[in-house]
Structures are given as structure tokens and as C-alpha cells.
Amino acid sequence: MRQTIQAKFENLDTAEAAASAVRKHLQATEILAVYPEHPESIRLTHPHPRRFTLLPTAVLSQNYITALVETEYNFEDLSEIQKRQTSVIQLLCEEQFVPEAHKIITARGGTILPPS
């Protein structure tokens, strides 16, 4: 049987790092969502024009290799307070792996939320 796990983190960066660690160590776990607790504060709910950024990823002897990154808003326009808001992750995990997922999440600074 599968169980949903929710955990709260101090900021979005640590939440994403914890989700990545869980995915890496527990293959049977599915990441459902990683999101700020109050997404309206960074206007994720309002439509924005697409932003494209061309990033150099490698330099060869004759030319650049680039990557095109597409986002709905510019992270650089966000204030530090908006970037550092409390965030939540949701996981779907096989029941036998729940204790291991809890260990990984708490080791990364997360607080397990009670099932709703």
C-alpha cells in the first residue's frame, strides 16, 4: 500500500534538495509536489509571459554549447524574503519505505506533517 508523506522546510532550496535525495535513495518513491507554502506571495498563480534564458554550458575550441531555459517568471526579480519562505514537499511512498523516507527528510532539515 502507498502512503502520502508531507514535510515542511524553511525554504524552497532545502525542500528541493530533500526531494532529490529521497528520489535518489528510494526508487519506489514518487515526488508529487514541491511548492512554497504561500505561492501567491511570489505570484505563481498569475499568468506571466514566458522568459527565455540562453546559458552557456560548455566551451569547445571553436564554439559554445548552450542550453535554452524557459521559466514563467524571473527568479532574480524575487526578493530574498520571497525566496526564503517556508516550503512543502509531498511524496507518495510504499509503506515499507516510509521510515527511510522520514529519516532522509528529517536529516535534510524537514519536519514531517501529520496526515490530513
Protein Blocks (a to p, Z undefined) as FASTA:
>chain_A
ZZddddddfbfklmmmmmmmmmmmmmkbccfbdcdfblmlnopmbccddddddddfbdcf
kbccddddddfbdfklpcfklmmpccdddddddfklmmmmmmmmmmnopacdddZZ
